[in-house]
Amino acid sequence: MNSVVTLDKYEVSLNTLESKLLEFSQDFEAPVYHRFGPGFYIRELHIPSGIVGMGHKQKFAQMNNFVSVRIKLFNKDGTSTELVAPKTFVGPPGRKVVHVIETMVWQNIYATEE
């Protein structure tokens, strides 16, 4: 049985944007810290101001905690939302595209048995 995968216009746009972003210099530090506790994992990402970036596609909703940040988050409907730390929210599945206005410390919090 053959299966056909189709991408909606938004996913095609993200793939195009990703290709364009990869053409630019990646000459900046963006350290990632990994912390494990009983039943949870926290991935903490530090990104300097001025960066436009795109995250990996998340399969599931996840908890997000902004420790310090001011970003513009680009939404699927073509609008944008400015988010300012401190802020905790549940992020939906999918990819996030952001413009980092002020240095970002962003934590993703996941349930895990590892």
C-alpha positions in Angstrom: 0.0 0.0 0.0 1.4 3.4 -1.0 0.9 6.3 1.3 1.1 9.9 0.1 2.3 12.7 2.4 1.0 16.1 1.6 2.2 19.3 3.1 -0.1 22.3 3.7 1.0 25.7 2.6 2.3 26.7 6.0 4.6 23.6 6.2 5.9 24.4 2.7 6.5 28.0 3.8 8.4 26.8 6.8 10.6 24.4 4.7 11.4 27.3 2.4 12.2 29.6 5.3 14.4 26.9 6.8 16.4 26.6 3.6 16.9 30.3 3.4 18.0 30.6 7.1 20.6 27.9 6.6 22.2 30.0 3.9 23.2 32.6 6.5 26.2 32.4 8.8 25.6 30.5 12.0 28.3 32.4 13.7 26.8 32.8 17.2 26.8 30.8 20.4 23.5 29.2 21.5 24.3 26.9 24.4 21.8 24.2 25.4 21.7 22.8 28.9 20.0 19.5 29.8 18.6 18.8 33.2 16.9 15.7 34.4 14.8 15.1 37.5 12.4 12.4 38.7 9.9 12.1 35.8 11.0 15.2 33.9 13.6 16.7 31.6 14.3 20.4 31.1 16.0 21.6 27.9 17.3 25.2 28.4 18.3 27.2 25.4 20.2 30.5 25.4 20.0 32.6 22.2 21.4 36.2 21.8 19.3 39.1 20.6 18.9 39.8 16.9 18.6 36.1 15.8 15.7 34.8 13.7 15.3 31.1 14.4 13.1 28.1 13.9 12.7 25.2 16.3 12.5 21.5 15.5 9.0 20.1 14.8 7.5 19.1 18.2 5.3 16.0 18.0 3.4 16.7 21.3 2.4 19.7 23.3 5.1 20.7 25.9 5.5 23.1 28.8 7.5 26.2 28.1 9.1 28.6 30.6 10.6 31.9 29.5 13.2 32.8 32.1 14.3 35.9 30.3 13.3 37.0 26.8 11.5 39.3 24.6 10.6 37.7 21.3 8.3 38.1 18.4 6.6 34.7 17.7 5.3 34.2 14.2 1.9 32.5 14.1 0.5 30.0 11.6 -2.1 32.6 10.5 0.5 35.1 9.4 0.2 37.3 12.5 2.9 37.7 15.2 2.8 37.9 19.0 5.3 39.6 21.2 6.1 37.4 24.3 8.0 38.8 27.3 9.4 36.9 30.3 8.6 35.7 32.8 6.0 33.5 31.1 5.0 29.9 31.4 2.7 28.3 28.8 1.8 25.1 27.0 3.2 25.1 23.5 1.3 23.3 20.8 2.8 20.6 18.6 4.6 21.9 15.5 7.5 24.3 14.8 8.1 27.8 16.3 9.6 30.6 14.4 10.9 33.6 16.4 12.8 36.8 16.2 14.8 37.3 19.4 14.5 40.9 20.4 16.2 40.6 23.8 18.5 37.7 24.8 16.5 34.5 25.3 16.6 31.9 28.0 13.8 29.4 27.0 13.1 26.2 28.9 11.1 23.3 27.4 9.9 20.9 30.1 9.0 17.3 29.1 7.8 14.3 31.1 10.2 11.4 30.8 11.2 8.2 32.5 14.9 8.5 31.5 
